[in-house]
């Protein structure tokens, strides 16, 4: 089984906040968990893919770049997106399908937007997904706190399915590249 770690919108300005934006919830922990899972992906010989949102920091400068605290492998492909959906208009879907990845481990920002959409889209596109429970974050909303949004998505996306493929939610400390989806089928 071919696997990939997909890290979405883990960009400097989005994680740290600025220009009137709040930083994401527990940003130091998020960076720590992303680095932990990158190391696990490397040990499992899984591909590591990044997506950046062109709306972050106007699509330029340091704020647009992947957060400086994240240990980005030199060979990791980076896809830029203009929509909430990381697979829309980026070449990511074609790349993932062309490489034959059947399991994606997903992390990044923001939980209720790009993370939620990526998990659901990947299952529809024929992949099993592992969402890292402590590896995604948000700055919150006017209605719910960031912690509530994260907990809600961890609950509703665990077991989310599209008939043949579905998502599970696991902690970063677990063996994420030993998928457990078959035990649920």
C-alpha positions in Angstrom: 0.0 0.0 0.0 1.4 3.4 -1.0 0.9 6.1 1.6 1.4 9.9 1.9 1.4 12.5 4.6 -0.5 15.5 3.5 0.2 18.7 5.4 -2.3 21.5 4.6 -1.8 25.3 5.1 0.8 25.0 7.8 2.0 28.4 6.8 3.8 31.0 8.9 1.2 33.8 8.9 -1.7 31.3 9.4 -0.2 29.5 12.3 1.3 32.6 14.1 -1.5 35.0 13.2 -0.9 38.7 12.4 -2.5 41.4 10.3 -5.6 41.2 12.5 -5.7 37.4 12.5 -5.4 35.3 15.7 -2.8 32.5 15.9 -4.1 28.9 15.7 -5.0 27.1 18.9 -1.9 25.5 20.6 0.4 26.4 17.7 3.5 25.1 19.4 1.9 21.7 19.9 0.7 21.7 16.3 4.3 22.3 15.0 5.7 19.7 17.4 3.1 17.1 16.2 3.7 17.9 12.5 7.4 17.4 13.0 6.8 14.1 14.8 4.6 12.7 12.0 7.1 13.9 9.3 9.7 11.8 11.0 7.3 8.8 11.2 6.5 9.3 7.5 10.2 9.2 6.6 10.7 6.0 8.7 7.7 4.4 6.9 9.0 5.6 3.5 5.7 7.5 2.9 5.6 10.5 0.6 5.4 13.9 2.3 3.2 16.5 0.5 2.5 20.1 1.4 -0.3 22.5 0.4 -0.2 26.2 0.7 -3.1 28.6 0.5 -2.4 31.6 -1.8 -4.8 33.8 0.4 -2.3 33.5 3.3 -0.1 36.6 3.5 -1.3 37.6 0.0 0.5 34.6 -1.4 4.0 36.0 -0.9 6.8 36.6 1.5 7.7 34.8 4.7 4.1 34.6 5.9 3.1 32.6 2.9 5.9 30.0 3.4 5.5 26.8 5.4 6.1 27.6 9.0 9.8 28.0 9.8 9.5 25.6 12.8 8.4 22.7 10.5 11.1 20.4 9.2 10.3 20.3 5.6 12.1 17.6 3.6 13.9 19.1 0.7 12.2 16.7 -1.8 8.7 17.3 -0.6 6.3 18.5 -3.3 4.4 21.7 -2.5 1.0 22.5 -4.1 -0.5 26.0 -4.0 -4.3 26.3 -3.9 -6.8 29.1 -4.3 -9.8 27.3 -2.9 -10.7 25.6 0.4 -10.3 22.2 -1.3 -6.7 21.2 -1.5 -7.5 18.9 -4.4 -9.3 21.6 -6.5 -7.2 23.1 -9.3 -3.9 22.3 -7.8 -2.7 19.1 -9.5 -2.7 17.4 -6.1 -5.4 14.9 -7.0 -3.7 13.9 -10.2 -0.4 13.6 -8.4 -1.9 11.4 -5.6 -3.7 9.2 -8.1 -0.8 9.0 -10.4 1.5 7.8 -7.6 -1.1 5.3 -6.5 -1.5 6.5 -2.9 -4.4 4.7 -1.2 -3.9 6.0 2.3 -3.4 9.6 3.3 -2.5 10.9 6.7 -3.8 14.5 7.0 -2.6 17.3 9.2 -2.6 21.2 9.2 -4.9 24.1 9.2 -7.7 25.2 9.5 -9.8 22.4 11.0 -13.3 23.5 9.9 -12.3 24.6 6.4 -9.4 23.0 4.5 -8.9 20.0 6.8 -12.5 19.0 6.8 -12.8 19.4 3.1 -9.6 17.4 2.3 -10.7 14.5 4.5 -14.1 14.3 2.8 -12.7 14.8 -0.7 -10.1 12.1 -0.3 -12.6 9.5 0.8 -14.8 10.4 -2.2 -11.8 10.0 -4.5 -11.1 6.5 -3.3 -8.6 6.8 -0.5 -8.6 5.9 3.1 -7.7 8.8 5.4 -6.2 9.0 8.8 -6.8 12.4 10.4 -4.2 13.2 13.1 -6.4 14.2 16.1 -3.7 16.4 17.6 -2.3 17.5 14.3 -4.8 20.0 13.0 -5.8 23.4 14.4 -7.8 26.6 13.9 -8.1 30.0 15.4 -11.8 29.4 16.2 -14.9 31.2 15.1 -17.4 33.7 16.4 -19.6 30.7 17.4 -17.3 28.0 18.7 -13.9 28.0 20.4 -11.0 26.5 18.6 -10.9 23.6 21.0 -14.6 22.9 20.4 -14.2 23.0 16.6 -11.2 20.5 16.9 -13.1 18.2 19.2 -16.2 18.3 17.0 -14.3 17.4 13.9 -12.3 14.7 15.6 -15.7 13.1 16.5 -17.6 13.6 13.3 -14.7 12.6 11.0 -13.9 9.4 12.8 -15.6 6.8 10.8 -16.8 9.2 8.1 -17.2 7.1 5.0 -18.0 7.2 1.4 -19.1 3.5 1.0 -15.7 1.9 0.3 -13.3 4.4 1.8 -13.4 6.3 5.0 -11.5 8.2 7.6 -10.3 7.4 11.1 -8.9 9.8 13.7 -5.8 8.8 15.6 -3.2 10.6 17.8 0.2 11.6 16.5 1.9 9.2 18.9 0.2 6.2 17.3 1.6 4.2 14.4 -0.2 6.2 11.8 1.5 4.5 8.8 0.1 1.1 9.9 -3.5 1.8 8.8 -6.4 0.3 10.8 -9.1 0.9 8.2 -9.5 -2.8 7.4 -10.5 -3.7 10.9 -13.6 -1.5 10.4 -14.7 -2.9 7.1 
